[in-house]
Amino acid sequence: MPTFRAETRAWLEENCPPAMRTFMPENEQVAGGKRAQYVRPEQKQWLDRMAAKGWTAPTWPKQYGGGGLSNEEALILEEEMQDLGCRLPLRGMGLSMLGPVLLEYGTEEQRQTHIPPIVRGEIRWCQGYSEPEAGSDLASLRTRAVLQGEHFLVNGHKIWTSNAHHSDWIFCLVRTDPTAKKHEGISFLLIDMADPGVRPNPIRLISGASVFCETFIENVRVPAGNLVGPLNKGWTIAKRLLEHERKGIGGIANRNAAKFEISVEAAAKHYAGDDNGKIADPILRDRVAAYSMDAHAFQLTRRRAAEEAESGAPPGPLSAMFKLQGTELNKRRYELLLESEGFQGLGWEGQGFTPDELRFTREWLRSKANSIEGGTSEVQLNIIAKRVLGLPD
């Protein structure tokens, strides 16, 4: 693939604005949608250029606006973007979760209607899965959808719907047959959040942010054509979407920050001292070395998995392994950063702390949610034990 790599790098160097080759803070991440606000004009310019080439969704078919690349080519694109420090032009659940599910289970009309706007960043999606009494036991969900002729009447309460207050549509699990076994009476429905019966309320988190929401759905009429897959068979689709979600969350350390972020080793040397090129504190040095080896092994495993996926197979249960290891590695990273900083790791606001120190404190708190969202680490261990290793109950 040397020709493709050279052509890709040349295109990126010519088309990625210099302002988009910088560290991307949280408030400058682009998720698109009708209510998108761009801190810099270069963000929209970069998004439009990448979308026109289909590289916001590089492996999706060209007929829906994707790039039509192989998994290996997409990995080369990712590597070249990281090497140049190019920001991701677009993020969001439409790209990481819903799009792949529609490509596999959606009707042609659903694909034509929803996938191109996802690629172009015109519509932002959120996930309506968890409920106050249906978390890890997701199949206990109670949100009801009653088919009434050409539409469903939906009522229910979802929680932990990330960025629901910024989203245009929500993909939802709903109970359509309350008399069936709990896994068999569930359907997968697409709901327009412009309906006045959909009300998201942000939830304030320990980090001070309000990314998560609870979402109330009251007497919302949803066209029957928004049902994805067969009626009452949404659990199969739900599980496939979770595989894509876990794969996406598992790549959390593989972002634009990799080129610009201070390494754990460099931070440890800066705060704990440099002893002839080594971290002065031997215990911290051992912990940093163990983390670095595990992180490197994780990236090599991701590359091997990408090469093996050339057959076009979906992520499968191995996505649980990536989700588990990726999120736990991310937590270890911030634990080590704060441990290295000592008292400087206590910063929250005010003078006496650098912007990075204040950011690391908040991101350390945020990292705790990584091993909960998308299925807890304990749930992932169960999936790996049963579906990957085939261990008995």
N, C-alpha and C positions, 0 to 999 in steps of 0.2 A: 503493500500500500504506500510506497514512497511518493508516487505521483500525487495521490489523493492528499497525503499529508502536506506536501509542498504547496499544492493549490489551495488547500484549506487555510494554511498559515498566511499565504499571500492575501487571500480574501479578507481574513480577519484583520491583518495589519492595515489594509486599505480602508476597511469599512467600520471598524470599531473606533468610535471617537475616543480621544485621549482621556476625556472625563470619565469614560466607562472602563478605564483600565486603572482604577483606583479601588481602595478598600470600600466595600459596600456596607454602610451602616444599616441598622434595622429599618430606619425610617425612609431609606431609599430603595428598598426592595420593591420590585414591580410585580404586582399580581393582576394588573389589568382591571377590566370591568367598566361599567358605565359611569361609576363614581371615582374612577382612578384619578389621582392627583400626582403630578410629576414634579419632584423637587427641582429637577434640571431638565431643560429641553432635550439634552442629549439622551436622556432615558427613553423618551418616546421615539427619537430618531433611531436609536439602537434597536429598540423593539421592532419598529417597522421594517428595518433592513433585514433583521434575522427572520422575521415572519414571512417576508416576501420570498426568502430563500427556502422557507420551510424548516429552518433550523431551530425554531422554538420547540418543535416536536420532530426531531431529526429522523426517527425511525418510522413515523406514521406514513401511510400511503400518500403519494402526491395528489391523488384525486380528491383528497380531503384537505389539501393545503400543507401536508407534512413534507418532510425532506426526502423520504424514500431511501434513506441510508440503511446499510446493514448495521448490525450491532457493533461490528469491528470498526466500521467507519465512524459511527457515532462516538465510540470510545476515543478514537483519534481526535475528533472534533473537541471532545471534552478535555483531552490532554493539551491540545494546542491553546484552547481558551484559558486553561489554568496557567500554562507557561507564559502567556502574554498578559495574564492578569485581567482578562476580559470578564466583566460581570455577566451573570446569568441575565438574559434580557427579559425573562418572564418566569414566574413561579406560580404555583397554585394547584388546587385540587383538580381542576379541569384537566391539566396536563398530566399530573402524576397518578390520578385515580380514575376519574370518570371517562376520559378519552379512551384509554385502553379497554375499558369495559364495554363502551359503546361499539368499538371496533369489533369486539368478539360477540356481543349479545344483541346489540341494537339493530333496529330495522334500517334499511337504506335511507328512508326518510329521516329517521332520527340522526343518523350519521351526517347526512347532508345539512341538516338544520343546526346541529350543535357543535360538530367538530371544527369546521372552519373558523367560527368565532372564537373558539378556545385557542386555536393556533395563533390567531391575530391579536389575542389579548383583549377582545371586545366584551367578553362575558366572564364574570368571576363566579365560581361555584364554591359552595360549602357542603359539609357532610352532615346529614341528619340520621345518625345511627343511635348513639347512646341516649338513654333516658334516665330520669332520676332513680328508677328501680330496675334498670336494665343496662348494666355496665359490662363487666366481663361476661355475665350471662345475658348476652345481647338478645338471644332468642326470646327472652321474657318481655320484649317490648310490647307496649299497649296502644301506641298511636294507631287509630282506626281509619281505614279508607273503605267506604261503602260505595260499590258500583251502582250508579243510578243512571241507567241509559247510556248516554255518551260521555259521562263524566263520573269521577269519584268525588265523594264528599269526605274531606279529611279533617280529623280532629285529634290533637295530641300535644305532647310536650317533649321536646328534645333538649339535651344539655351537652355542654362542651362542644358546641358547634362553632369551631374556630372561624373567626372573622365573619360570622353571619351578618353582622351589622354593616359590613362593607360589600356583601355579596349580592348578586343579581338572581341567582337560581340556587336551589338546594336539591341534592339527590337524597332521597329519603327511603328508609325501610318502614313499611307500614303493614299492619295486620289486616288482611283482607278476608280471612276465614277464621273467626274465633273458635270454631268447633274442631278445627284440625289440630294435630300434634303441633307443638309450638314452632318447630322448624319448618313445618309444611304449610302454614297458613300465612306466610309473609310474602309481600310483593315489593318490587323496586320501582319507585315512582319519581319522576322529575317534576319539581314544583317551582313555579315562578314566584320569587319573593316580593314582586311588586304588588301581589294581592294584599289588600289591607288586613286580611285575616292572619297573615304571617307577621309575628312580632318578635324580633330578636332583642334581648337585653344583655349588654356586656356584663361580665363577671370580673371584678377586680382581683388580680393575682398577687402573690407574695412579692413578685418582682416589681410591682407597681403598674404593670401593663394590664390591658383588658382585651387580650386576644380572644379568649373564650367567651361564649355567650350561652344563655338558655334561650330557646326559641319556642314560642307558643304558636300553635296552628289551630285556628278556630273557624270551622265551617268554610273551609277553602274548597272551591270547586276546581278540580284538576281534569283536563281533557283525558279521555281514556287512551288516546294516542300517546300519552306521556308514560305509559307503562312500558318498562324495559323487560323483555323476556316474557314468559308465560305468567298468567295470573297464579298466585299462590306458590310460585317457584322462585321467589326472589332470594332465598337463602343461598342458593348456588352462586348467584351473581354477587351477593354480599361477600361471600368468602373469597371469591376471585379478586374483588376490589381491595379487600384487606391485604391480599398478597402484594398487590401493587403498592398499597400504602406503606407496608412494612419495608418493602424494597426502597421506597423513596426516603423514609425516615432513617433507614440504615445507612444511607449515603450522606448523613448530616455533616460529617467532617470533610466532605469532598466538595466544598463550596469555594466561591471566589476568595474568601478570606485566606485560603491556603497560601497564596503568594505573598500576601501583605501582613498576615497575622504573625505576631511574635511567636516563635516556637517555644515549647515548654522548656527545652534545654537552655535556650537563650535567656528566658525569663529567670530560670533557676540560677544561672551564672550571674545575672544582673543583681538579683536580690540576695542570694545566699553566698555569693562570692565565686570568683574564678581562680582555681588553683592549678596554674600551668596548663590551662586549656580544659580542665575538668571542673565539674561542679564541686565546690569546696565541701559541702555537707555530704558525707559518704552514703548516708541512709537515703537522702533525697536523690542522690545520684543514681542509686540502684533502682529506685522507684521510677525515675524518669527513663532510665534505660529500658526497663521492663515495658513501660508504656510505649516507647518508641518502637520496640521490636513488635509488639502486638499490633500497633497501628500500621506498620509496614506490611506485616503478614495479612492484615485485613485488606489493604489495598491490592495486594497481589491476588488474594482470593476473589475480590471483585472483578479483577481483570480476567481471571480464569473463567469465572462464571459468565462474563460477557462473551467470551470466545465460545463457550459451550452453548450459549443461547442462540447461536447462528441458525439453528434448526427452526427457530421461530416459536419455540415452546414458551408458555407463560411462566412467570416467576416460580410458581409452585410453593410447596412448604419450605423450601430452602430460604425463602424470603424471611422467614422467622429467624433464621440464623443471622442474616444480615442486620435485621432490625435489632435483635438482642445485642450483638457485638458492637454495632455502630453506635447505638445510644449509650451503652455502658462505657465505651471508649470516650465518647464526648463528655460524659460525667467525670471520668477520671482525668481528662484534660483540664477541666476547670478546677477540680479539686487540687491538682498539682500546681496550677497557676496561683491559686489563692494561698496554698501552703508556702509556695516560694516567696510570695509577697510579704508574708508576716503581717505586721500591723497595717501595712498599706492595703492589705486585702479586706480591711474592714470598711473601706470607703463607700459612702452612699451618696453624699452630696457635699458641696462646700469646698473650701480651699484646702490645700495640703495633699490633694490626690490628683493624679494625671487623668485625662479623659479615658485612657485605656484601663486604668485601675478601677474607675467608677463603672465602666462597661463590664469588666470581668466579674465584678460583684453581682451585677444584675443577671449576667448570662450564666453564672454559676447557679443562681436560684432558678433560672428558667430551665437549665439542663435537667433539673430533677423531674420535670414533666415529660422529658423525652422517653423515659423508661416506663411511663404510664400510658401516654397517648398512643393510639394505634394498637393497644393490647399490652398489658404489663409484661415486664421481663419474666415473671413467673408463668404467665400464659404462654409466652414464646418458648420457654423451657419445656412445657408440656407438649406443645406442638412438635418441637424437635424430637422429643423422646418418643412420641407415638407415631408421627408421620414421616420423620426423616430416618430415625434409628430403628423404628419398628419394635420398640420395647413393649413388653406386656403391661397392662394396667396394674 
